[in-house]
Amino acid sequence: MISELWDLRVDKVVADLKEGRRIDARKVDEVRKITVTHGVSENADGSARVRLGETDVIAGIKMVPGEPYPDMPDEGSISVGAELLPMADPEFEVGPPRAEAIELSRVVDRGIRESKAIDFKDLCIKEGEQVWIGFVDIYILNNDGNLFDACGVAAISALLETKLPKLDGGKIVKGEYAGKLKIKAKPILNTFAKVGNVVVADPVLSEEKSMSARFSVAVTEDDKITAFQKGLAGSFKYEEINACIDIAMRNSKQIRKLL
């Protein structure tokens, strides 16, 4: 029954886009309303909740002292994980991370990591012995499409609020902080869906169900591209990719004001 309903919605999405209409009346290059709320978790070192239309996600950061990688003795690291909670979407299931969750985590991670938003050398506590490891945990509360962008905004928003715990003898002093995490760039992830012959920004769930291809690009405030991701079996034309990048750079400037 659910699949039959989706088939009907997909047919309408495709038909409307052929006539130049989106299901929620937005322009093809327009993103939904975004709200960012900081400090939503008392126990996290940094946190943010992002609502992108009806899509709703929370990101929390925990900074933990640990051993550095042998080949990077003076650098800390970050690890991004995303939980697709069943309450967010009837298609999400309890159990090991799905392929979609792994891809989502990696794309968000890459956008931040490759932007050099964090200088990992700044996370060194004692070379070869102890560094800060940042765990970025993202939880999906409601899925109405474009989890990539919502999670990307939530992650960088939470990182901008993150405080480094105070250490005493190499151990965390609970409730005390030594200062804020240094963030040197604000990458924004922008995702596009190709539905028929039309490319739309910030696809809602019904547009994602209708799309043949997905393209995500992360850009910084100085218009540098830090990550690409192409999804599904469909393709984009060269000029469509260029148009997406131009739209991403323009929309990112507005989104970045909310961080």
Backbone torsions as a table, in degrees:
resi	resn	phi	psi	omega
1	MET	NA	-44.7	-179.3
2	ILE	-62.6	-42.9	-179.6
3	SER	-64.7	-35.5	178.6
4	GLU	-67.0	-39.4	177.2
5	LEU	-63.6	-41.1	178.3
6	TRP	-64.0	-37.3	178.3
7	ASP	-60.0	-40.8	178.7
8	LEU	-66.2	-41.0	-180.0
9	ARG	-66.9	-40.8	179.0
10	VAL	-60.7	-44.8	179.0
11	ASP	-58.3	-40.3	-179.6
12	LYS	-69.7	-41.4	178.8
13	VAL	-59.2	-48.0	-178.9
14	VAL	-63.7	-44.0	-179.1
15	ALA	-64.3	-42.0	-179.8
16	ASP	-64.9	-41.9	-179.2
17	LEU	-66.5	-31.2	175.3
18	LYS	-62.3	-28.5	178.7
19	GLU	-94.1	5.6	177.4
20	GLY	83.3	19.2	-178.9
21	ARG	-118.0	138.8	170.8
22	ARG	-97.3	157.5	-174.2
23	ILE	-62.5	-27.4	179.4
24	ASP	-109.7	16.8	173.2
25	ALA	71.1	10.2	176.3
26	ARG	-76.4	161.1	169.7
27	LYS	-73.3	159.3	-175.5
28	VAL	-63.9	-25.1	-178.6
29	ASP	-102.4	12.3	-173.8
30	GLU	-101.0	138.5	176.1
31	VAL	-96.6	158.9	177.5
32	ARG	-72.0	169.5	176.8
33	LYS	-62.7	135.4	179.7
34	ILE	-118.7	133.4	171.5
35	THR	-125.1	139.3	-179.7
36	VAL	-123.0	126.0	177.4
37	THR	-119.4	124.1	-178.9
38	HIS	-95.1	162.2	173.7
39	GLY	64.1	42.5	-176.8
40	VAL	-86.6	-8.1	179.2
41	SER	-128.7	124.7	179.2
42	GLU	-73.1	-25.2	-174.3
43	ASN	-92.3	-15.4	178.6
44	ALA	-82.4	156.8	175.7
45	ASP	-81.2	-13.4	174.9
46	GLY	-168.3	142.3	-178.4
47	SER	-156.0	158.3	178.1
48	ALA	-157.9	147.3	173.9
49	ARG	-116.6	132.2	-178.2
50	VAL	-123.8	128.9	172.5
51	ARG	-112.1	119.8	177.2
52	LEU	-114.9	96.1	-168.4
53	GLY	62.1	-124.6	178.2
54	GLU	-93.0	-5.2	175.3
55	THR	-75.5	133.0	-170.5
56	ASP	-137.4	121.6	-178.0
57	VAL	-138.0	155.9	175.9
58	ILE	-126.9	137.4	174.6
59	ALA	-121.7	135.1	176.7
60	GLY	-129.0	144.2	-178.0
61	ILE	-116.3	133.5	170.0
62	LYS	-124.5	125.8	177.5
63	MET	-98.9	120.6	-173.8
64	VAL	-125.7	131.0	175.6
65	PRO	-72.9	137.5	179.9
66	GLY	-156.4	-178.0	179.9
67	GLU	-82.3	142.1	177.6
68	PRO	-75.4	163.0	172.2
69	TYR	-67.4	145.2	-177.6
70	PRO	-56.7	-34.7	-178.5
71	ASP	-87.4	-2.3	177.1
72	MET	-136.6	66.7	-172.3
73	PRO	-66.1	-18.4	-177.8
74	ASP	-114.9	23.8	-178.8
75	GLU	-131.4	136.9	171.8
76	GLY	-85.8	-163.3	-177.8
77	SER	-160.1	171.8	172.1
78	ILE	-128.7	156.9	177.1
79	SER	-138.1	124.0	-178.0
80	VAL	-105.5	131.2	176.5
81	GLY	-134.3	143.1	-179.8
82	ALA	-124.4	134.6	178.5
83	GLU	-109.0	117.7	176.9
84	LEU	-90.7	88.8	-173.5
85	LEU	-71.3	137.6	179.8
86	PRO	-57.2	-29.7	179.8
87	MET	-68.1	-15.8	-176.9
88	ALA	-85.2	-23.2	-174.0
89	ASP	-164.9	131.3	-179.4
90	PRO	-63.2	-15.6	179.0
91	GLU	-88.1	-10.9	176.8
92	PHE	-80.8	139.3	-176.6
93	GLU	-124.7	152.6	174.8
94	VAL	-71.8	141.9	177.3
95	GLY	140.0	-164.2	180.0
96	PRO	-59.0	156.7	-179.9
97	PRO	-55.4	131.0	176.0
98	ARG	-75.0	163.2	178.1
99	ALA	-58.4	-36.2	179.7
100	GLU	-64.3	-38.3	179.7
101	ALA	-68.6	-38.9	179.1
102	ILE	-65.8	-44.2	178.5
103	GLU	-63.3	-44.0	179.3
104	LEU	-58.3	-46.4	179.9
105	SER	-61.3	-44.8	-176.2
106	ARG	-67.7	-38.3	-179.8
107	VAL	-67.6	-43.6	177.1
108	VAL	-62.9	-44.8	178.9
109	ASP	-58.5	-47.0	-176.3
110	ARG	-63.7	-40.7	179.8
111	GLY	-59.9	-38.0	179.5
112	ILE	-78.3	-49.1	-175.1
113	ARG	-60.9	-48.3	-174.9
114	GLU	-76.3	-12.8	175.4
115	SER	-78.9	-10.9	-174.4
116	LYS	61.8	30.3	177.2
117	ALA	-58.1	-33.1	177.6
118	ILE	-119.4	126.3	171.8
119	ASP	-84.9	107.3	-173.6
120	PHE	-63.8	-18.5	175.3
121	LYS	-68.7	-26.3	176.5
122	ASP	-66.8	-16.4	-177.4
123	LEU	-93.9	6.1	178.9
124	CYS	-79.0	127.0	176.6
125	ILE	-95.3	-52.2	174.3
126	LYS	-145.8	115.6	-173.3
127	GLU	-51.5	131.1	177.5
128	GLY	79.1	-5.9	-176.1
129	GLU	-124.9	-47.1	-173.5
130	GLN	-147.7	134.0	177.9
131	VAL	-140.2	166.3	173.9
132	TRP	-86.2	135.4	172.9
133	ILE	-117.8	121.8	-178.4
134	GLY	-97.1	121.2	177.0
135	PHE	-100.3	116.5	180.0
136	VAL	-102.4	103.8	-178.5
137	ASP	-103.4	125.2	-176.8
138	ILE	-117.5	131.2	-179.4
139	TYR	-120.9	129.3	-179.7
140	ILE	-90.4	119.3	179.9
141	LEU	-93.6	-33.9	177.4
142	ASN	-153.7	133.6	-177.9
143	ASN	-111.2	109.5	169.7
144	ASP	-122.8	36.4	175.2
145	GLY	97.6	154.4	175.9
146	ASN	58.1	53.8	175.0
147	LEU	-65.0	-28.7	-179.4
148	PHE	-55.7	-53.6	-175.6
149	ASP	-70.2	-41.0	179.5
150	ALA	-61.2	-44.1	-179.9
151	CYS	-69.8	-36.2	177.9
152	GLY	-62.6	-44.6	178.6
153	VAL	-66.7	-41.0	179.7
154	ALA	-62.9	-41.6	-177.9
155	ALA	-65.1	-48.8	-177.6
156	ILE	-70.6	-32.6	176.6
157	SER	-63.8	-43.5	179.6
158	ALA	-66.8	-40.0	179.2
159	LEU	-63.4	-36.3	179.4
160	LEU	-65.4	-22.8	-179.6
161	GLU	-97.7	-2.5	-171.0
162	THR	-73.6	135.7	176.2
163	LYS	-111.0	143.4	177.6
164	LEU	-86.6	124.9	179.5
165	PRO	-61.5	151.4	175.5
166	LYS	-77.5	140.2	179.2
167	LEU	-110.5	144.9	173.9
168	ASP	-136.8	110.5	-177.4
169	GLY	66.0	30.3	179.3
170	GLY	82.9	2.9	-179.6
171	LYS	-118.2	148.9	-177.9
172	ILE	-69.7	134.1	172.4
173	VAL	-91.9	110.2	-174.2
174	LYS	-59.6	128.7	175.8
175	GLY	84.2	0.5	179.8
176	GLU	-120.2	145.9	-175.2
177	TYR	-130.4	150.5	-177.5
178	ALA	-99.6	-9.2	-178.1
179	GLY	146.9	175.8	-176.6
180	LYS	-87.3	151.6	173.8
181	LEU	-66.4	134.0	-179.8
182	LYS	-80.6	122.3	177.9
183	ILE	-116.9	122.6	-172.0
184	LYS	-104.8	-4.3	177.7
185	ALA	-154.8	159.0	-179.0
186	LYS	-126.1	77.6	-179.5
187	PRO	-69.9	139.1	177.2
188	ILE	-120.8	128.3	179.2
189	LEU	-88.1	135.0	180.0
190	ASN	-128.5	126.2	-175.9
191	THR	-118.3	141.9	-177.4
192	PHE	-128.9	147.6	177.8
193	ALA	-121.9	140.5	174.9
194	LYS	-103.1	116.4	-179.6
195	VAL	-117.8	111.1	-171.4
196	GLY	64.5	-121.6	177.3
197	ASN	-107.3	13.6	-176.7
198	VAL	-112.3	135.6	177.1
199	VAL	-106.1	126.8	-178.4
200	VAL	-121.6	145.2	175.7
201	ALA	-85.6	150.5	174.5
202	ASP	47.7	66.9	-177.7
203	PRO	-68.4	137.3	170.4
204	VAL	-78.1	173.8	-173.7
205	LEU	-59.7	-42.0	-179.4
206	SER	-65.2	-31.5	175.8
207	GLU	-72.8	-35.6	175.5
208	GLU	-64.6	-38.1	177.9
209	LYS	-65.9	-22.4	-176.6
210	SER	-96.2	-12.7	-169.6
211	MET	-79.0	152.0	175.4
212	SER	-102.2	-18.0	-179.2
213	ALA	-153.7	152.3	178.5
214	ARG	-130.7	142.2	179.0
215	PHE	-136.2	128.4	177.8
216	SER	-122.7	140.2	177.7
217	VAL	-140.0	134.7	176.9
218	ALA	-105.5	133.5	-179.5
219	VAL	-132.1	150.7	179.1
220	THR	-99.9	178.1	-176.6
221	GLU	-66.1	-20.6	176.2
222	ASP	-99.2	23.7	174.7
223	ASP	62.6	30.9	173.8
224	LYS	-91.3	137.1	177.3
225	ILE	-86.3	125.8	-176.7
226	THR	-113.3	-13.4	179.8
227	ALA	-160.9	144.6	173.1
228	PHE	-124.1	147.9	169.8
229	GLN	-151.0	124.7	176.0
230	LYS	-108.8	131.6	-179.7
231	GLY	-125.3	155.2	177.8
232	LEU	72.4	176.8	-169.5
233	ALA	-87.0	-15.8	-179.0
234	GLY	-71.6	179.8	-175.9
235	SER	-134.2	162.0	174.6
236	PHE	-117.5	144.8	173.1
237	LYS	-77.8	158.8	-179.7
238	TYR	-55.0	-45.8	-178.0
239	GLU	-68.7	-28.0	177.1
240	GLU	-69.6	-40.6	177.0
241	ILE	-62.4	-45.0	178.7
242	ASN	-60.7	-41.1	179.6
243	ALA	-65.2	-39.7	178.1
244	CYS	-61.3	-42.8	-179.3
245	ILE	-63.9	-41.8	178.1
246	ASP	-62.0	-44.4	179.1
247	ILE	-64.5	-41.0	179.9
248	ALA	-60.3	-44.4	-179.7
249	MET	-64.4	-37.6	179.6
250	ARG	-71.2	-48.6	-178.1
251	ASN	-67.0	-33.8	-178.7
252	SER	-61.3	-35.4	-179.8
253	LYS	-61.9	-37.0	179.0
254	GLN	-74.5	-41.2	-179.5
255	ILE	-65.3	-38.9	-176.0
256	ARG	-62.1	-26.5	178.5
257	LYS	-65.1	-18.9	-177.5
258	LEU	-87.8	-11.7	-174.7
259	LEU	-69.6	NA	NA
